[in-house]
Amino acid sequence: MEAAPPPARRLGFLRSARAFWHLHIALMLPLGFCMGVPWFWVIHIPVRFSHLGMESSSLVGIALVSVSTVSFFWAPALDRLPLPWLTSRLGRRRSWMFITTVASMAGILILGVIDPSAGLWTVLLLGFPVVFASSCLSAVVNAYRIEILEEDRYGAGDAVTGLATGLGPMAAGLIAAASDNGYDGAIVYVAVSALLLVGIVIALLGPEPACVDEPDTAARERRLSDKAARLGGAAAAWFCRVFVAPLTEFFIRPGWPAVLAFILLYKLGLGSTELLGNDKPALHFVSLAGAILGGMVIYSRGPLPGLLVAGSMLLLSNSALLAFHLASLEPVWSGLALLTRAFGDGFGAVALAAYMMCLCRPSYTATQFALFSSVIVLFQFYPGPLSLFVEPMGGLREGLFLSGTLGCLLSLLLLRVLWKRQQEEETGP
């Protein structure tokens, strides 16, 4: 049976602000910060090794970032495999949080010892550990917050995590800017890796999420491993139980294509805010305000109403931006529509994340959230559908507005279907 978002609640505006008043929400600040710190170096590896040439530096960046788009392949290990000694003392999530944080610190230090005159393959080989460790750390933190937070606080937790994730690269950048040697100073890498010590503290002293027994999940794993054992022996049975079962569980749910299509179309509606000029501080603050309000609405009404509100807002702002741009109207009107779009981006991103968190099985949270996130990142990283609108519309901005409008419209139609299915499950026998 497909996991459905929690039923809607009814709280007043002021009472909905309680979504952020919880100790577990406060934990999202340091955890989000730890998620953001390593990605500063991943993004700036091509900058440091620009001597390789523009084409080679871009290849380094694309190759390393591409690793993160397939994190769901190794995320099952974070869900199913215990760590010797650590898991028995810290628990499933905190043990993996500890080891992935330590690995991320080590990866950053490795970047610090790479000779800037190293060749392309050396940079790729030594840059891989920080990308891999960062992807694992992100998957563990996402699983941890899904399991430690109450479902009605998913939106608030994502809003706080998103804010803190942005602060991580900012802190790393300030340390690099304060250094006389910039990216080449070894002390910079030591100082930045030390920022992750807060993750070590939480892994050692923070609460461990409660384990949830799912009899149907265990029975399905046994059937799958027994079938694999007959075909390939004990090794095949182990592989299917650990790596195959977490991924296939989503794809046997009724209506999974509609869920996946909705996530992709809704993300297309959100689009790439950087291409819209979201590097302006005012738009960042407006987007943050939208994320905060989104967390409050999800706490008081549920994720599906939040998706409806944000999707309607994005549909209006995308279509208005397209019309204003084609008609060459006054910039003030485009500015107002852009502010609405930025607010809807923050609101919608939180609502979509809360919806995806609700879809994850307790036994497979790291794998399934990584699957949803990887599909979205892959969709943005290789924007094939967006290219269908760029050339016919005569430019990137026009194509972005058109694809965003169509993505919002189609996702809202699918949202009606998903909402009706949830109501049937709630009222069914």
N, C-alpha and C positions, 0 to 999 in steps of 0.2 A: 504494500500500500504506500502511495506516495506521501512523503512528509509534507504537511501543509503548514503555512504560517499560522501563528496563534490567532485566535479570534480577536476581533476588535474590542477595545475598551472604550470607556467614555469618561474622560477626565477634563476638568477645566484647564484653561491656559496656564495659570499659575501652578496648579498641581502637577501639570505635565513637566514642569521644570525640575521636578524631583528625579527625573530620569538620570540627571547628571550627579545627583547627590548620593553617591554610594562609593564604598571603599574600592570595589572592583573596577569601577569606572576610573578612579584615580590611578589604578595600576596601568591603565592603558597609556598614560603619558610616558612613563619610562620605557614601556615595551615598544610603543610606536617610535620613540626616539632611537632605540636600538635597531629597529628595522631600517630606519633611514640613513644611519651613519655609514654603513658599508657601501651603499649605492652611490654615495658621493664619489668614491674612487672608481667605481665601475664606469660611471658617466665620464669622468675626467681622465681615464686612462689614455684615450686618444690625444688629449691635450698635452699630457706629460711626454708622450712619445711622438710628438708631432714631427720630429726629425725623420720619421719613417716615410714621410710624404703624405699628402692629403688622402690619396686613395688607400694607402696601406693603413693609415690611422683610422679611417672610417671602417675599413674591414675589421680591424681589431674591435672597435666598439660594437659593430653589428654582430660579430661572432660571439662576443662575450655576453651581450644582452640576450641573444637568442637562446642561450643556455637556460635563462630564467623562464622562457615561454614553455618549456617542457618539464617543469618541476613536478608535475603530477606523475611522472614515470617513477621517480624515487620517493615521492611523498608517502606511498604505502608503507615503506620501512619505518617511517616516523609514527605511523598508526599501530603497526602490528609487532614490531621487533623490540624486545626489551634490551637495555644496555647492561652489561655485566656490572654488578655491584651498585651502580648508580640508581637503576630503576627501583630496586628494592628499598632504597633509602630516600629517594626524592619523589618517586612516582613516575608514571609514564611521560607526562608532559614536561615536568620540570627537569627531568634527567636529560631529555633531548634538548630542552632550552639551554641547559648548562653547556652541553657539549657543542652545540651549534654556535653559541656565543663565543666560546673559547676558540672554535675553528675560524670564526669571522675575525677575531682579533689576530690570530696567527696569519690569516690571509692578508690582512692590511699590512702587517709587519713584513710579509714576503714582498709586497709591492714596494716597500721602502728600500729593500736591498737590491732591487733590479737595477742594473746599470742602464741609464738612459740611452746608451749606445747599443743596447742589445738588439738583436734581430727580431723580425716579425714573429717567428715561431716561438722564440724565447718568451716574448711578451704574452703571446697567447697561452703558452703552457703554464707560465707562472701567474698569469692573471686569472686562470680558471679556478683555482682554489677559493679566492675571495668571492667570485660569482656563485659558485656552487654552495659555499657555506652560507652566503647571504640568502640564497633562495631557500635553503633548508631552514634558516632562522625565521624567515618570513612565514613559511608554512607552519612551523611550530607555534609561533606567536598567534597566527590566525586561528589555529585549532584551539589554543589555550583560551583565547577570548571568547570563542563560541561556547566552550564548555564551562567557563567560569562565570559568564554573564547570564542573567535571566533573559529570556527571549524578548521581552518588551523593552529591554535596554540595549538591544543590538544596535539600533540606530545611534543612540548616544555614544556607545562604545566605539563605533566606527568613526563618528565625528571627532572624538578626542584622539583616536589613533591616527586619523588622517592629519590632524593638526600637528601632532608630535612627530610623525614621519617626516613632515616638511622641516621641522626644527633640526633634525639630525644632520642632513647635508649642510644646513646653514651654519651649525656649530663647527662642523669639519672645515667648511670654507673659511670661516673666520680664523681658525687656527692656522690654516695654510697661508692666508693673507698676512697674518701677523709675523710669519717666519721670514727671515731675511733670504732664505734659500727657496722659498715657495714650495713647489711640489717635490723638489729634490732634497729637502732637508730630512734626514732620518728622524730627527726629533719630532717632526710633524706627524709621522706615521705612528710613533710611540704614543704621542699625546692623543691622537684620534682613536687609536685602539683602546686607550684607557677610558674613553667615553663609554665603552661597552661594559665597563665594570658594573654599572647599574643593573644590567641584565643578569650578571652573575649573582648579584645580591638577591634579586627577585627569585631566581632559580633556586637559591639555597634557602630563602626565608619566606617566600610567598606561599599562598595557599595552593594546594593541589586539587584540580577538579575531581569531583566524585566520578567513579566508574559506573557506567550504566549498563546493566545486563540486558541484552537484546536476544531472546531465545530464537526468534526467527532468523536473525543474522547468523547466529552460531549454527543453526540447522542448515542454512543455505551454504555456509562454508564447508560443512561436513560433506554435503552432497557433491559440491564442486571438487573437493579434494579427493573424495573416493573415486569419482569418475576419472580425474587426472591420474590417480594412482594406478588404475587399471590400464591406462594407456602408456604412462611414462615412468611409473615407479614412484618411490618416496620423494625424490627430488622434484618431480613435476607436481606432486600433491602439495608440497611445501610452497612452491612458487605460486601455484594457483591460490592457495589460502592467503598468502601474504600480499601478493602483488595484483592478482587478477580480480579477486573477490571485491576489494574496495572500489575498483573502477566499474566493474560490470553491475554492481548493485544499482547504480543510478540508471543504467541503460535497460534495466528490466522493469522499471516503473511504468505504469500506464501514463501515456501523455508526455513522456520525456522529450520528444521532438518539439512540442509546443513550448515547454519550459525553456529549452535551450534557445529556440528561435526568439522567444520573448527577451531573454537576457541579451542576445546579440543585437536585436533591433533597438532595445532600450538604450544600450550603450552607444549605438550608432546615433541615436537622438541626442545623447550627451555630447558626442563628437570629441574633437580635440580643441579644448579651450585655448591652448597656446596659439593656435592659428587664428583665433579670433581677437588676439591682443590681450589675453588674460595675464600678461606679464605686468600689467599696470597694478600698482598697490590697491587702488580703489576696488578693482574687480576681485582681488583676492579677499578683501574684507567682506565684500558682498557675498562671495561664494561661501566664506566661513559662516556668515550669518545664516545663509540658507541651510548649511549643514547642521547648525545648532537647532534651528527651527525644525528641520527634518527629524532630528533625534527626539524632539518633544512630541511631534505629531505621531511618530511611530510608537512612542511610549503610551500615548493616550488613545490612539485609534487603530494601530496595527500597520504592518508594512504595505499591504495592498492599498489602503486609502492614501498612504504617503506616496506610493508610486503613481496613483491616479492624479493627485494634486501636482506633483512635480512634472509628470508627463504632459499634462494639460498646459502648464506654464511654459514648458520647453516647446511644445507645438506652436503656441501663439508667438513666442519670441523668435523661433526659427523662421516661421513664415513671415513675420513682420520684418526681420532682418533681410530676408530674400527680397521682399517687395520694395523695401526702402533702398536697397542696393541697386536693384534694377531700375528704379525710378529716379535715382540720384537725388533723393530728398535731403533736407537739411541734416547736418551731422547730429543735431540735438536729438532728433527722433531715433536715429540709429543708436545714439548713446543710451537712450532710455531702454530701447529694446535689448541692447547689449548688457545693461545692468540686470534686466529681468532674466536674460539668458544665464548670466553668471550666478544669480540667486538660484535659478532652477537647476544649474549644474551641481551646486553644493547640496541642495535638497535631494535631487535625484540620485546622486552618487551614494549618499547615505541610505536612501530607501532601497536602492538596488542591492547594496552590500548586505543590508539586513534581510532582504528576501533570500539571497543566496545562502546566508548563514542559517536561515530557518530550514533550508532544503537539505542540509548536511545531516547524515546519520551520526549519532554519537560515537559509534565505533570507527567511523571513517572520516572524521571532520577534516583532518589535514589533507587527505587525498582528494576529497570531493570539492572542498573550497579551492584547492590548488587547481583542480580541473576547470572549474568555472572561471577562475582568474586567468588561467593560462589561455583558455579559448578567447577571452576578451583581449588579452594582451596580444595574442597572435593575430587577432582580427584587426587590431590597431597597428601592429608592427608591419603587417603586410596588407595595406588597405585596398585590396582588390575591388570590393564593391564601391568604394568611394571613387575610384578612377572611372567608373562608368558615368559619373555625373560631372567630372571635372572638364573634360574636353567639350561635351555638348553644351555646357553652360558658359564656356569661354574663360574659365578661370577657377582657381582653387577655392576662393571664398564663396563664389556662387554655387559651386558644386557641393561645398560643405554645408551651406544653408539648405540646399535642396535635399541632400541625403539626410540631414538632420530632421527636416520636416517629415519626410516619408518614413524615417525610422520611428519617430514619435507616433505618427498616425497608425502605423501597422502594429506597433507595440501596444498601443492603447486598445486596439481591437482584440489582440491576443490576451490582454489583461482581463477583458470582460469574460473570456472563456475560462481563464484560470480562476477568476473570482467565483464564477458560477460553480466550478468544480469543487472549490473549497467549501462553499455553502452546502453542496450536496453531501460532502464528507462529514460536515459538522452535524447535519440533520439526519444522516443515514443511520441504519440500524447498527 
